């Protein structure tokens, strides 16, 4: 294996280190990973929810919130309809629980048994028969054209909350759509899971209960004496979203901008004196001074000048644009709202445990605001009050510790997901909603039993199909796997596709037959153009949806031959595989740590990059000239793994080297001096947390 460490420009490393007050090791890793823009670095250094994007950036958000309030006023019956995977279940539970704020007449439904993915005409007809007048889809709906048209015929309102790609760019005839992947949505981050999108709706709903602020236009005015030249900045906000801005010392232009506005200032006396200098005392204008109220809530800024506060502002630190004093005032006002109405936003904060669970499980990129959502969510998940989830975590050995993304992806997500795979997603919903300690053990055991059954089925089917995968891989020019097997179980197609993709490192499509239809699951390392794929097959697919790493579809069994032929044609055209994703024999090193400098404090650098996952792989360090002081062999059936002990500087470090027993005595042995590439991990065992090295490679 070839070790690679990208060279970085020292001046850029030092500049980042000085600007953000971080050590040069951390800044060098940022540069090496291409994380240099202020807005990117922000999400690695900050965990406060005030750095999240405002949900009202979604163009339909205010309309959605008003529609929910109307449902309350009219006493309507509302259906929350979700998907059966972890993201769909968590999204459904988040919305169902949070709409309790409005005391709505709610029903929650997810697909079970032979129900198909997504909103169907059948579900809409059943809702109509139950007098439901508003259906909210979560983690689905963006491609439910027929079902939504049927709902409109019946007079049922539809709100779509989704994160999947629209079909061919077309949108269904829903009343409102909240989806960051919709062109023109207004939202600046497209990487949210559905549960993250739902949490945005919850925040907006919480905000809407602040009567004095919601939908009330606000205009901030601030004058600065710049070397004798007085310049005014004015900014208009709607639901704390900036809608217009003016920086000017032109009297007429400023008066036109301010006309009819409620004008807020910080420090009325000084601002009025500046205003009078420019406009004279003949111009009457009413200011509302927010300084006293902000000082009452934000006690830490009392006695500090705006100039001092501006220089200390983190918002200025992460701004790509000129940061003026009025931007600081708006930041203070936004923080004031967050603190003053903290209780209002508690329902939003409570959702973040499930946002973390769904985001990690759905393989969303752990960058941007997903980092704050998941970090905050894992803290809440570690102390969960959900009785059903608590019981599952107890049985999985996850209680009493700080959780990380690996705990979710390996210890929790497969358990929750198993219910949907086994056609009983309603059990997962019940587990997450359960607050009854008397029921928690029954629910947890039921869920774990489903997971055990799912695992048994998937292992058996994997044994059946493994031999065929190599020939299929060759049949599709070593670029793709497409496999239908008569014994395939619909509930494990995603698992089999994931296994195939991990081994062959190409997009993998697994099909299962149920009645006269085929259900397909797609798992990809990211190089399948999912839109081109579906567009090329749209005329024979019954339904489809998903994103570039995971997607699904249905077609008639009678169209299987046509499907396979069409996929081969698309493959040969070069349209669907954007690039080859061949496994590399190169190992990227984030930083080399000298032996004398490697200490347990290295975990602090590691923690900056948690949560790890999609688009944010764990850090890999290298250290040269370390001594192997002990070697032990591990493994249940066959001793294939190594437990090592290294002497590195002033410390002895335990290490795990998977599937490498055959290298002992050939490439290295006890007492050798070697170079190691490794990840630093927390190992939790017997109630104690220790550090260990996950060895990636050893070179003598």
SULKAFEN-V444701 format. One record per residue. N is the residue number from 1. RES is the residue in one small letter. SS is DSSP state (2 for helix, 1 for strand, 0 for the rest). D_CENTER is the distance of its C-alpha to the mean C-alpha in Angstrom with 2 decimals. Layout:
# SULKAFEN-V444701
n->(N,N)
res->(RES,RES)
ss->(SS,SS)
d_center->(D_CENTER,D_CENTER)
This chain:
# SULKAFEN-V444701
n->(1,2,3,4,5,6,7,8,9,10,11,12,13,14,15,16,17,18,19,20,21,22,23,24,25,26,27,28,29,30,31,32,33,34,35,36,37,38,39,40,41,42,43,44,45,46,47,48,49,50,51,52,53,54,55,56,57,58,59,60,61,62,63,64,65,66,67,68,69,70,71,72,73,74,75,76,77,78,79,80,81,82,83,84,85,86,87,88,89,90,91,92,93,94,95,96,97,98,99,100,101,102,103,104,105,106,107,108,109,110,111,112,113,114,115,116,117,118,119,120,121,122,123,124,125,126,127,128,129,130,131,132,133,134,135,136,137,138,139,140,141,142,143,144,145,146,147,148,149,150,151,152,153,154,155,156,157,158,159,160,161,162,163,164,165,166,167,168,169,170,171,172,173,174,175,176,177,178,179,180,181,182,183,184,185,186,187,188,189,190,191,192,193,194,195,196,197,198,199,200,201,202,203,204,205,206,207,208,209,210,211,212,213,214,215,216,217,218,219,220,221,222,223,224,225,226,227,228,229,230,231,232,233,234,235,236,237,238,239,240,241,242,243,244,245,246,247,248,249,250,251,252,253,254,255,256,257,258,259,260,261,262,263,264,265,266,267,268,269,270,271,272,273,274,275,276,277,278,279,280,281,282,283,284,285,286,287,288,289,290,291,292,293,294,295,296,297,298,299,300,301,302,303,304,305,306,307,308,309,310,311,312,313,314,315,316,317,318,319,320,321,322,323,324,325,326,327,328,329,330,331,332,333,334,335,336,337,338,339,340,341,342,343,344,345,346,347,348,349,350,351,352,353,354,355,356,357,358,359,360,361,362,363,364,365,366,367,368,369,370,371,372,373,374,375,376,377,378,379,380,381,382,383,384,385,386,387,388,389,390,391,392,393,394,395,396,397,398,399,400,401,402,403,404,405,406,407,408,409,410,411,412,413,414,415,416,417,418,419,420,421,422,423,424,425,426,427,428,429,430,431,432,433,434,435,436,437,438,439,440,441,442,443,444,445,446,447,448,449,450,451,452,453,454,455,456,457,458,459,460,461,462,463,464,465,466,467,468,469,470,471,472,473,474,475,476,477,478,479,480,481,482,483,484,485,486,487,488,489,490,491,492,493,494,495,496,497,498,499,500,501,502,503,504,505,506,507,508,509,510,511,512,513,514,515,516,517,518,519,520,521,522,523,524,525,526,527,528,529,530,531,532,533,534,535,536,537,538,539,540,541,542,543,544,545,546,547,548,549,550,551,552,553,554,555,556,557,558,559,560,561,562,563,564,565,566,567,568,569,570,571,572,573,574,575,576,577,578,579,580,581,582,583,584,585,586,587,588,589,590,591,592,593,594,595,596,597,598,599,600,601,602,603,604,605,606,607,608,609,610,611,612,613,614,615,616,617,618,619,620,621,622,623,624,625,626,627,628,629,630,631,632,633,634,635,636,637,638,639,640,641,642,643,644,645,646,647,648,649,650,651,652,653,654,655,656,657,658,659,660,661,662,663,664,665,666,667,668,669,670,671,672,673,674,675,676,677,678,679,680,681,682,683,684,685,686,687,688,689,690,691,692,693,694,695,696,697,698,699,700)
res->(x,x,x,x,x,x,x,x,x,x,x,x,x,x,x,x,x,x,x,x,x,x,x,x,x,x,x,x,x,x,x,x,x,x,x,x,x,x,x,x,x,x,x,x,x,x,x,x,x,x,x,x,x,x,x,x,x,x,x,x,x,x,x,x,x,x,x,x,x,x,x,x,x,x,x,x,x,x,x,x,x,x,x,x,x,x,x,x,x,x,x,x,x,x,x,x,x,x,x,x,x,x,x,x,x,x,x,x,x,x,x,x,x,x,x,x,x,x,x,x,x,x,x,x,x,x,x,x,x,x,x,x,x,x,x,x,x,x,x,x,x,x,x,x,x,x,x,x,x,x,x,x,x,x,x,x,x,x,x,x,x,x,x,x,x,x,x,x,x,x,x,x,x,x,x,x,x,x,x,x,x,x,x,x,x,x,x,x,x,x,x,x,x,x,x,x,x,x,x,x,x,x,x,x,x,x,x,x,x,x,x,x,x,x,x,x,x,x,x,x,x,x,x,x,x,x,x,x,x,x,x,x,x,x,x,x,x,x,x,x,x,x,x,x,x,x,x,x,x,x,x,x,x,x,x,x,x,x,x,x,x,x,x,x,x,x,x,x,x,x,x,x,x,x,x,x,x,x,x,x,x,x,x,x,x,x,x,x,x,x,x,x,x,x,x,x,x,x,x,x,x,x,x,x,x,x,x,x,x,x,x,x,x,x,x,x,x,x,x,x,x,x,x,x,x,x,x,x,x,x,x,x,x,x,x,x,x,x,x,x,x,x,x,x,x,x,x,x,x,x,x,x,x,x,x,x,x,x,x,x,x,x,x,x,x,x,x,x,x,x,x,x,x,x,x,x,x,x,x,x,x,x,x,x,x,x,x,x,x,x,x,x,x,x,x,x,x,x,x,x,x,x,x,x,x,x,x,x,x,x,x,x,x,x,x,x,x,x,x,x,x,x,x,x,x,x,x,x,x,x,x,x,x,x,x,x,x,x,x,x,x,x,x,x,x,x,x,x,x,x,x,x,x,x,x,x,x,x,x,x,x,x,x,x,x,x,x,x,x,x,x,x,x,x,x,x,x,x,x,x,x,x,x,x,x,x,x,x,x,x,x,x,x,x,x,x,x,x,x,x,x,x,x,x,x,x,x,x,x,x,x,x,x,x,x,x,x,x,x,x,x,x,x,x,x,x,x,x,x,x,x,x,x,x,x,x,x,x,x,x,x,x,x,x,x,x,x,x,x,x,x,x,x,x,x,x,x,x,x,x,x,x,x,x,x,x,x,x,x,x,x,x,x,x,x,x,x,x,x,x,x,x,x,x,x,x,x,x,x,x,x,x,x,x,x,x,x,x,x,x,x,x,x,x,x,x,x,x,x,x,x,x,x,x,x,x,x,x,x,x,x,x,x,x,x,x,x,x,x,x,x,x,x,x,x,x,x,x,x,x,x,x,x,x,x,x,x,x,x,x,x,x,x,x,x,x,x,x,x,x,x,x,x,x,x,x,x,x,x,x,x,x,x,x,x,x,x,x,x,x,x,x,x,x,x,x,x,x,x,x,x,x,x,x,x,x,x,x,x,x)
ss->(0,1,1,1,0,0,0,0,0,2,2,2,2,2,2,2,2,2,2,2,0,0,0,2,2,2,2,2,2,2,2,2,0,0,0,0,0,2,2,2,2,2,2,2,2,0,0,0,2,2,2,0,0,0,2,2,2,0,0,0,2,2,2,2,2,2,2,2,2,2,2,2,2,2,0,0,1,1,1,1,1,1,0,0,0,2,2,2,2,2,2,2,2,2,2,2,2,2,2,2,2,2,0,0,1,1,1,1,1,1,0,1,0,0,0,0,0,0,0,0,2,2,2,2,2,2,2,2,2,0,0,1,1,1,1,1,1,1,0,0,0,0,0,0,2,2,2,2,2,2,2,2,2,0,0,0,1,1,1,1,1,0,0,0,0,0,1,0,0,1,0,0,0,0,0,1,1,1,0,0,0,0,0,0,0,0,0,0,0,0,0,0,0,2,2,2,2,2,2,2,2,2,2,2,2,2,2,2,0,0,0,0,0,0,0,0,0,1,1,1,1,1,1,1,1,1,0,0,1,1,1,1,1,1,1,1,1,1,0,0,1,1,1,1,1,1,1,1,0,0,2,2,2,2,2,2,2,2,0,0,0,0,1,1,1,0,0,2,2,2,2,2,2,2,2,2,2,2,2,0,0,0,0,0,0,0,1,1,1,0,2,2,2,2,2,2,2,0,2,2,2,0,0,0,0,2,2,2,2,2,2,2,0,2,2,2,2,0,0,0,0,0,0,0,2,2,2,2,2,2,2,2,2,2,2,2,2,2,2,2,0,0,0,0,0,2,2,2,2,2,2,2,2,2,2,2,2,2,2,2,2,0,0,0,0,0,0,0,0,2,2,2,2,2,2,2,2,2,2,2,2,2,0,0,0,0,2,2,2,2,2,2,2,2,2,0,0,0,0,0,0,0,0,0,2,2,2,2,2,2,2,2,2,2,2,2,2,2,2,2,2,0,0,1,2,2,2,2,2,2,2,2,2,0,0,0,0,0,0,2,2,2,2,2,2,2,2,2,2,2,2,2,2,2,2,2,2,2,2,2,2,2,2,2,2,2,2,2,2,2,2,2,2,2,2,0,0,0,0,1,1,1,1,1,0,0,0,0,0,2,2,2,2,2,2,2,2,2,2,2,2,2,2,2,0,0,1,1,1,1,1,1,1,1,0,0,1,1,1,1,1,1,1,0,0,0,0,1,0,2,2,2,2,2,2,2,2,0,0,0,1,1,1,1,1,1,0,0,0,1,1,1,1,1,1,1,2,2,2,2,2,2,2,2,2,2,2,2,2,2,2,2,2,0,0,0,1,0,0,0,0,0,0,0,0,1,1,1,0,0,1,1,0,0,2,2,2,0,0,0,0,2,2,2,2,2,2,2,2,0,0,0,1,0,0,1,0,0,0,0,1,1,1,1,1,1,1,1,1,1,1,1,1,1,0,0,0,0,0,0,1,1,1,1,1,1,1,1,0,0,1,1,1,1,1,1,1,0,0,0,2,2,2,1,0,0,0,1,0,0,0,0,1,1,1,1,1,1,1,1,1,1,1,1,1,0,0,1,1,1,1,1,1,1,1,1,1,1,1,0)
d_center->(32.39,32.36,30.55,29.19,28.46,27.91,30.41,29.25,31.34,32.48,32.90,29.24,28.28,30.77,29.70,26.07,27.46,29.80,27.55,24.75,27.08,25.54,27.61,28.39,26.80,23.32,24.07,25.50,22.35,20.36,23.06,23.24,19.55,19.98,18.03,20.76,19.78,19.63,16.39,14.75,16.65,15.79,12.22,13.88,16.78,15.59,13.85,15.47,13.75,16.45,14.70,12.02,13.08,15.65,14.81,18.35,17.55,16.92,20.56,20.90,19.31,22.69,24.35,21.92,22.53,26.26,26.31,24.95,27.65,30.20,29.37,30.18,33.36,34.55,33.81,31.91,30.51,26.80,24.97,21.24,20.69,17.66,17.00,18.03,15.16,12.77,10.17,13.38,15.10,12.63,12.26,16.05,16.78,14.78,16.69,19.89,20.03,19.21,21.74,24.23,24.45,26.57,28.45,28.03,29.63,26.57,26.18,23.12,23.29,21.37,23.16,25.56,28.53,29.15,27.03,25.28,21.66,21.10,23.45,27.04,30.40,31.45,28.71,29.66,33.34,32.82,30.96,33.89,36.36,34.68,34.99,31.26,31.00,27.27,24.60,20.89,18.83,15.20,13.20,16.55,19.40,18.86,21.55,23.63,26.54,29.41,28.04,27.16,30.58,32.17,30.51,31.87,35.29,35.26,34.24,30.86,28.17,24.77,21.42,18.65,15.01,13.13,10.75,13.23,15.73,18.94,22.00,24.10,22.73,24.51,23.27,24.66,27.09,24.81,25.75,22.38,19.09,15.71,13.61,12.13,13.58,16.99,19.37,20.45,17.71,18.03,14.40,13.74,10.12,9.66,6.34,4.71,5.17,8.59,8.24,6.30,9.19,11.60,10.98,12.03,15.08,15.83,15.91,18.16,20.27,20.80,21.80,24.17,26.21,27.32,30.32,31.60,28.50,26.84,28.19,30.76,31.17,31.40,33.11,33.17,36.23,36.98,39.95,40.42,43.75,43.18,46.46,48.53,46.60,44.74,41.55,39.46,35.75,34.63,31.13,30.40,27.33,26.32,23.83,23.19,22.29,24.87,27.03,29.99,31.46,34.98,36.44,40.20,43.63,45.15,46.60,46.60,43.11,41.73,43.78,42.57,38.92,39.53,41.81,40.83,37.80,37.19,37.29,35.61,36.82,36.40,39.94,42.17,45.46,44.56,42.69,45.70,48.06,46.18,46.07,49.80,50.58,49.12,50.00,52.93,53.55,54.49,50.91,49.62,45.90,44.14,41.44,39.18,38.68,35.29,36.18,37.87,35.07,32.37,34.67,35.09,31.41,30.43,33.46,32.39,33.13,36.61,39.30,37.11,37.76,35.29,36.08,35.19,31.97,30.96,31.58,29.40,26.49,23.06,22.25,25.20,24.07,20.86,22.57,23.53,26.29,29.36,28.54,31.40,32.54,31.54,27.88,28.34,29.94,27.10,24.65,27.05,27.30,23.55,23.46,26.57,25.03,22.11,24.72,27.50,25.54,23.41,24.54,23.46,19.78,19.98,18.75,15.44,15.18,16.13,13.22,10.68,11.96,10.97,7.49,7.16,9.25,7.80,4.23,6.62,9.30,8.22,7.96,5.01,6.16,5.94,7.71,8.45,7.38,3.92,6.98,8.84,6.90,6.70,10.14,11.66,10.56,12.13,15.17,15.62,15.13,17.81,20.14,19.28,22.05,21.21,24.36,23.35,20.19,22.38,24.90,22.54,21.28,24.95,25.99,23.27,24.46,21.29,23.01,24.39,21.95,18.92,16.09,13.93,11.24,14.37,15.74,12.91,12.95,16.76,18.02,16.17,14.09,17.29,19.33,17.39,17.09,20.81,21.89,20.66,22.06,25.30,25.41,25.04,21.54,23.35,23.93,20.26,20.11,23.24,21.99,19.02,21.37,24.28,25.79,29.15,29.97,32.79,30.56,27.72,29.53,30.59,27.11,25.66,28.56,28.20,24.57,25.50,28.48,26.42,24.29,27.58,29.00,26.02,26.33,30.06,29.82,27.30,29.45,32.55,31.26,29.92,33.47,34.88,32.88,32.40,35.78,35.06,31.89,33.93,36.27,33.55,31.82,35.19,35.86,32.82,33.88,31.52,28.62,27.37,27.83,28.77,30.28,31.82,33.59,35.77,34.57,30.85,29.14,26.60,24.32,23.88,23.67,19.99,20.97,24.00,22.20,19.72,22.81,24.69,22.03,21.76,25.58,26.45,23.37,23.77,22.10,23.39,24.36,25.82,27.86,29.32,32.18,32.46,35.60,36.12,32.51,30.21,26.50,24.60,21.32,19.98,18.06,18.03,17.53,16.47,20.03,20.68,20.93,19.73,21.27,24.58,24.60,24.36,26.68,29.24,29.27,28.73,32.35,32.32,28.91,28.91,25.19,22.05,18.37,15.11,13.44,14.79,13.79,14.52,16.86,19.92,23.24,26.71,30.22,33.78,35.20,38.18,36.05,34.90,37.45,36.65,32.91,33.63,36.08,33.77,30.91,33.52,34.68,31.23,30.77,34.16,33.49,30.70,28.41,25.61,25.10,24.00,25.00,26.13,23.68,26.44,26.01,27.25,29.76,28.42,26.49,24.75,25.66,23.66,26.73,30.10,31.02,34.81,36.14,37.53,34.24,32.04,31.64,29.23,27.90,25.99,23.23,22.55,21.61,19.41,17.59,16.70,14.44,12.78,10.17,11.28,10.09,9.49,10.90,11.76,14.61,16.62,19.46,22.82,25.96,29.56,32.72,36.25,39.43,38.25,40.48,39.75,41.66,40.85,39.61,39.03,38.12,35.56,34.74,35.44,37.65,38.01,37.72,35.34,33.29,34.41,34.19,35.40,36.54,36.65,38.71,36.86,38.63,39.21,36.83,36.72,33.33,32.61,30.82,29.67,30.39,29.34,31.72,34.12,37.21,39.34,38.91,40.89,44.45,43.71,41.28,41.42,42.95,43.48,44.67,43.47,42.08,38.95,35.93,32.55,28.99,26.48,23.21,23.59,22.19,22.73,24.90,25.29,28.57,31.17,29.48,29.47,26.83,28.08,26.96,27.62,27.35,25.72,28.22,27.20,30.76,34.22,36.90,40.45)
